[in-house]
Amino acid sequence: MTSALFIVSEHGYWGEECITPLERLTEAGVDITVATPTGEKPEIDDRSVDPEEVGEETAEHVTEVHETDERLADPEPVATVDASEYDAVVLPGGHGTCWDVNQDKHARQALRTAVEGDEGVALVVCHAVGILAWARNSDGDILAEGRDVTGFPDAWEDGIVDENDLMPDGRKLPYWVEEEVRAVGANFDPELDADTSVTVDGDLITARGPPSSAAAAETLLDELGA
């Protein structure tokens, strides 16, 4: 059976970016394991279940899945899972990833395993694309250097944080994804004129944000042949 490892933020994952791929892969018969940096239940970004932000239908559905899905309720610590045992590694986005997943060495190792191995593929969504600013290959070189990627654009971030980079919840955003990923030599193009943005470069799939979640899931399934 095709399998996937989801590495989800404990500091605020964006609901649609996790739930849409989770459900679509499940429908396709993919066996899914959820992991978080410490093994604690992931927290959902409140803005991603705010009806005024995402619409009432999406807010209700995402909230229900977050509260009832057993895989999300009882995740594994990411340090205890072996990414080589999975066909895919999925990193959903959300601002929370800037504080935990993107800075977690085991998450970076899982990403490297998926991208470098003879088997496997990785899907990285939205703010989780920030992990590419620090992830290295087995030779110690930046994994994303020279790769075509998309992700959460700075143009959108500018409309969320204030002049001091403070989030609506008062937290200070430690970095902007596009700026950092460009700085390490990735070819970052969020395709701002397109409704969705999903980029495939070898075994690395990246997606721009919530509206691209469904397209990202379908692209991953195509790559898996599932």
C-alpha beads as a LAMMPS data file, in Angstrom:
LAMMPS data file: protein, C-alpha beads

226 atoms
225 bonds

1 atom types
1 bond types

-500.0 500.0 xlo xhi
-500.0 500.0 ylo yhi
-500.0 500.0 zlo zhi

Masses

1 110.0

Atoms # bond

1 1 1 0.000 0.000 0.000
2 1 1 1.206 3.505 -0.835
3 1 1 2.045 5.433 2.314
4 1 1 2.633 9.041 3.306
5 1 1 4.094 10.776 6.334
6 1 1 2.496 14.117 7.262
7 1 1 4.649 16.385 9.449
8 1 1 2.296 18.944 10.988
9 1 1 2.930 22.052 13.076
10 1 1 2.066 22.200 16.766
11 1 1 2.123 25.997 16.631
12 1 1 -0.617 26.528 14.059
13 1 1 -1.104 24.609 10.828
14 1 1 -3.415 26.046 8.181
15 1 1 -6.459 23.825 8.132
16 1 1 -7.140 23.484 4.415
17 1 1 -3.467 22.889 3.582
18 1 1 -3.415 19.821 5.801
19 1 1 -6.983 18.543 5.689
20 1 1 -7.451 18.680 1.901
21 1 1 -4.362 16.557 1.077
22 1 1 -5.073 14.306 4.073
23 1 1 -8.578 13.517 2.855
24 1 1 -7.711 13.283 -0.827
25 1 1 -4.843 10.858 -0.228
26 1 1 -7.001 8.816 2.137
27 1 1 -9.722 8.573 -0.525
28 1 1 -7.078 7.304 -2.952
29 1 1 -6.114 4.509 -0.567
30 1 1 -2.883 6.024 0.757
31 1 1 -1.977 4.934 4.295
32 1 1 -1.149 8.064 6.308
33 1 1 0.893 8.576 9.469
34 1 1 0.852 11.979 11.165
35 1 1 3.875 13.261 13.074
36 1 1 4.605 16.495 14.920
37 1 1 7.891 17.808 16.299
38 1 1 7.236 16.556 19.849
39 1 1 4.405 14.092 19.314
40 1 1 1.828 16.452 20.804
41 1 1 -1.450 17.041 18.973
42 1 1 -1.037 19.725 16.310
43 1 1 -2.719 23.062 16.837
44 1 1 -4.772 24.643 14.090
45 1 1 -4.375 28.264 13.077
46 1 1 -7.484 30.073 14.312
47 1 1 -7.592 32.187 11.166
48 1 1 -7.900 29.027 9.055
49 1 1 -11.185 28.113 10.764
50 1 1 -12.592 31.638 10.867
51 1 1 -15.724 31.758 8.661
52 1 1 -14.963 35.366 7.753
53 1 1 -11.512 34.308 6.538
54 1 1 -12.214 31.011 4.750
55 1 1 -15.990 30.762 4.451
56 1 1 -18.476 28.992 6.686
57 1 1 -18.427 25.643 4.864
58 1 1 -14.640 25.299 4.906
59 1 1 -14.417 26.481 8.510
60 1 1 -16.968 23.913 9.706
61 1 1 -15.490 21.022 7.755
62 1 1 -11.879 21.688 8.702
63 1 1 -12.833 22.098 12.364
64 1 1 -14.718 18.795 12.347
65 1 1 -11.814 16.874 10.822
66 1 1 -9.303 18.507 13.156
67 1 1 -11.385 17.454 16.154
68 1 1 -12.270 13.918 15.019
69 1 1 -9.441 12.508 12.885
70 1 1 -7.603 9.940 15.009
71 1 1 -4.354 10.427 13.112
72 1 1 -4.270 14.118 13.978
73 1 1 -5.326 13.403 17.550
74 1 1 -2.495 10.960 18.245
75 1 1 0.584 11.832 16.185
76 1 1 4.044 10.311 16.373
77 1 1 7.109 12.332 17.422
78 1 1 8.894 13.114 14.165
79 1 1 12.220 11.926 15.610
80 1 1 10.832 8.387 15.955
81 1 1 9.643 7.881 12.374
82 1 1 11.767 6.714 9.450
83 1 1 10.919 8.670 6.308
84 1 1 12.490 5.978 4.122
85 1 1 9.580 3.708 5.022
86 1 1 7.113 6.061 3.306
87 1 1 6.434 6.787 -0.341
88 1 1 5.796 10.455 0.350
89 1 1 6.532 13.101 2.959
90 1 1 4.001 15.936 3.232
91 1 1 4.611 19.211 5.056
92 1 1 1.402 21.272 5.314
93 1 1 1.811 24.996 5.804
94 1 1 0.607 27.617 8.226
95 1 1 2.542 30.341 10.012
96 1 1 3.167 27.888 12.864
97 1 1 5.709 26.007 10.764
98 1 1 8.043 29.003 11.048
99 1 1 8.449 28.236 14.741
100 1 1 8.685 24.452 14.771
101 1 1 8.617 22.228 11.654
102 1 1 10.928 24.401 9.560
103 1 1 13.442 24.525 12.403
104 1 1 13.273 20.817 13.275
105 1 1 16.300 18.799 12.196
106 1 1 14.292 15.575 11.998
107 1 1 11.731 17.206 9.705
108 1 1 14.590 18.396 7.504
109 1 1 16.075 14.900 7.470
110 1 1 12.701 13.461 6.466
111 1 1 12.460 15.965 3.623
112 1 1 15.979 15.120 2.467
113 1 1 15.219 11.396 2.540
114 1 1 12.130 11.862 0.385
115 1 1 13.816 14.124 -2.175
116 1 1 17.171 12.352 -2.443
117 1 1 16.158 8.717 -2.271
118 1 1 15.555 6.412 -5.216
119 1 1 11.992 6.056 -3.939
120 1 1 9.799 8.770 -2.513
121 1 1 8.568 12.282 -3.148
122 1 1 7.939 15.325 -0.967
123 1 1 5.089 17.840 -0.977
124 1 1 5.777 21.115 0.857
125 1 1 3.005 23.708 1.146
126 1 1 2.885 27.444 1.820
127 1 1 4.908 28.576 4.883
128 1 1 6.399 25.099 5.242
129 1 1 8.389 25.923 2.103
130 1 1 10.522 27.989 4.480
131 1 1 12.198 24.730 5.520
132 1 1 14.068 24.889 2.209
133 1 1 16.096 27.810 3.527
134 1 1 17.838 25.428 5.927
135 1 1 17.412 21.882 4.587
136 1 1 20.623 20.396 3.205
137 1 1 21.369 17.360 1.090
138 1 1 23.614 14.513 2.188
139 1 1 26.674 16.398 0.903
140 1 1 25.866 19.385 3.115
141 1 1 24.725 21.613 0.272
142 1 1 21.446 23.538 0.296
143 1 1 18.749 21.169 -0.939
144 1 1 16.773 23.833 -2.785
145 1 1 19.661 25.569 -4.547
146 1 1 18.863 25.833 -8.250
147 1 1 15.446 24.177 -7.846
148 1 1 12.195 25.648 -9.107
149 1 1 9.822 26.182 -6.181
150 1 1 6.716 28.089 -5.186
151 1 1 5.420 28.971 -1.730
152 1 1 3.833 31.702 0.363
153 1 1 4.792 35.000 -1.278
154 1 1 6.141 38.041 0.525
155 1 1 3.506 40.121 -1.272
156 1 1 0.839 38.270 0.720
157 1 1 2.795 38.380 3.965
158 1 1 2.917 42.146 3.718
159 1 1 -0.858 42.197 4.094
160 1 1 -0.820 40.105 7.273
161 1 1 1.974 41.360 9.530
162 1 1 2.377 44.955 10.693
163 1 1 5.388 47.222 10.233
164 1 1 7.178 45.390 13.052
165 1 1 6.432 41.936 11.592
166 1 1 3.872 41.253 14.304
167 1 1 1.166 38.731 13.469
168 1 1 -2.524 39.431 14.193
169 1 1 -2.140 37.241 17.307
170 1 1 0.792 39.332 18.550
171 1 1 3.606 36.914 17.724
172 1 1 6.586 38.289 15.829
173 1 1 7.145 36.470 12.551
174 1 1 10.802 35.356 12.648
175 1 1 11.316 35.437 8.867
176 1 1 9.518 35.754 5.538
177 1 1 9.469 32.576 3.470
178 1 1 10.098 33.957 -0.011
179 1 1 12.978 36.162 1.125
180 1 1 14.793 33.316 2.892
181 1 1 14.265 30.689 0.194
182 1 1 15.418 33.040 -2.545
183 1 1 18.515 33.835 -0.479
184 1 1 19.757 30.232 -0.649
185 1 1 19.540 30.099 -4.419
186 1 1 16.130 28.581 -5.117
187 1 1 14.185 29.752 -8.174
188 1 1 11.147 30.984 -6.244
189 1 1 8.098 31.879 -8.336
190 1 1 4.704 32.083 -6.582
191 1 1 2.936 32.745 -9.900
192 1 1 0.916 35.593 -8.445
193 1 1 -1.178 35.995 -11.588
194 1 1 -2.422 32.385 -11.402
195 1 1 -5.318 31.090 -9.297
196 1 1 -3.180 28.212 -8.039
197 1 1 0.529 27.500 -8.001
198 1 1 2.077 24.023 -7.772
199 1 1 5.650 23.400 -8.921
200 1 1 7.346 20.056 -9.508
201 1 1 11.144 19.826 -9.608
202 1 1 12.278 16.225 -9.514
203 1 1 10.976 14.607 -6.328
204 1 1 10.131 17.981 -4.758
205 1 1 6.608 19.367 -5.102
206 1 1 5.855 22.798 -3.660
207 1 1 2.534 24.631 -3.430
208 1 1 1.763 28.305 -2.829
209 1 1 -1.072 28.408 -0.287
210 1 1 -4.603 27.335 0.686
211 1 1 -6.233 27.675 -2.784
212 1 1 -3.519 25.386 -4.181
213 1 1 -4.123 22.585 -1.654
214 1 1 -6.371 20.462 -3.864
215 1 1 -4.125 20.845 -6.915
216 1 1 -1.125 19.960 -4.755
217 1 1 -2.805 16.777 -3.533
218 1 1 -3.695 15.726 -7.075
219 1 1 -0.152 16.442 -8.256
220 1 1 1.251 14.298 -5.459
221 1 1 -1.100 11.444 -6.337
222 1 1 -0.001 11.688 -9.976
223 1 1 3.645 11.523 -8.941
224 1 1 2.909 8.510 -6.737
225 1 1 0.844 6.797 -9.410
226 1 1 -1.819 6.287 -6.762

Bonds

1 1 1 2
2 1 2 3
3 1 3 4
4 1 4 5
5 1 5 6
6 1 6 7
7 1 7 8
8 1 8 9
9 1 9 10
10 1 10 11
11 1 11 12
12 1 12 13
13 1 13 14
14 1 14 15
15 1 15 16
16 1 16 17
17 1 17 18
18 1 18 19
19 1 19 20
20 1 20 21
21 1 21 22
22 1 22 23
23 1 23 24
24 1 24 25
25 1 25 26
26 1 26 27
27 1 27 28
28 1 28 29
29 1 29 30
30 1 30 31
31 1 31 32
32 1 32 33
33 1 33 34
34 1 34 35
35 1 35 36
36 1 36 37
37 1 37 38
38 1 38 39
39 1 39 40
40 1 40 41
41 1 41 42
42 1 42 43
43 1 43 44
44 1 44 45
45 1 45 46
46 1 46 47
47 1 47 48
48 1 48 49
49 1 49 50
50 1 50 51
51 1 51 52
52 1 52 53
53 1 53 54
54 1 54 55
55 1 55 56
56 1 56 57
57 1 57 58
58 1 58 59
59 1 59 60
60 1 60 61
61 1 61 62
62 1 62 63
63 1 63 64
64 1 64 65
65 1 65 66
66 1 66 67
67 1 67 68
68 1 68 69
69 1 69 70
70 1 70 71
71 1 71 72
72 1 72 73
73 1 73 74
74 1 74 75
75 1 75 76
76 1 76 77
77 1 77 78
78 1 78 79
79 1 79 80
80 1 80 81
81 1 81 82
82 1 82 83
83 1 83 84
84 1 84 85
85 1 85 86
86 1 86 87
87 1 87 88
88 1 88 89
89 1 89 90
90 1 90 91
91 1 91 92
92 1 92 93
93 1 93 94
94 1 94 95
95 1 95 96
96 1 96 97
97 1 97 98
98 1 98 99
99 1 99 100
100 1 100 101
101 1 101 102
102 1 102 103
103 1 103 104
104 1 104 105
105 1 105 106
106 1 106 107
107 1 107 108
108 1 108 109
109 1 109 110
110 1 110 111
111 1 111 112
112 1 112 113
113 1 113 114
114 1 114 115
115 1 115 116
116 1 116 117
117 1 117 118
118 1 118 119
119 1 119 120
120 1 120 121
121 1 121 122
122 1 122 123
123 1 123 124
124 1 124 125
125 1 125 126
126 1 126 127
127 1 127 128
128 1 128 129
129 1 129 130
130 1 130 131
131 1 131 132
132 1 132 133
133 1 133 134
134 1 134 135
135 1 135 136
136 1 136 137
137 1 137 138
138 1 138 139
139 1 139 140
140 1 140 141
141 1 141 142
142 1 142 143
143 1 143 144
144 1 144 145
145 1 145 146
146 1 146 147
147 1 147 148
148 1 148 149
149 1 149 150
150 1 150 151
151 1 151 152
152 1 152 153
153 1 153 154
154 1 154 155
155 1 155 156
156 1 156 157
157 1 157 158
158 1 158 159
159 1 159 160
160 1 160 161
161 1 161 162
162 1 162 163
163 1 163 164
164 1 164 165
165 1 165 166
166 1 166 167
167 1 167 168
168 1 168 169
169 1 169 170
170 1 170 171
171 1 171 172
172 1 172 173
173 1 173 174
174 1 174 175
175 1 175 176
176 1 176 177
177 1 177 178
178 1 178 179
179 1 179 180
180 1 180 181
181 1 181 182
182 1 182 183
183 1 183 184
184 1 184 185
185 1 185 186
186 1 186 187
187 1 187 188
188 1 188 189
189 1 189 190
190 1 190 191
191 1 191 192
192 1 192 193
193 1 193 194
194 1 194 195
195 1 195 196
196 1 196 197
197 1 197 198
198 1 198 199
199 1 199 200
200 1 200 201
201 1 201 202
202 1 202 203
203 1 203 204
204 1 204 205
205 1 205 206
206 1 206 207
207 1 207 208
208 1 208 209
209 1 209 210
210 1 210 211
211 1 211 212
212 1 212 213
213 1 213 214
214 1 214 215
215 1 215 216
216 1 216 217
217 1 217 218
218 1 218 219
219 1 219 220
220 1 220 221
221 1 221 222
222 1 222 223
223 1 223 224
224 1 224 225
225 1 225 226
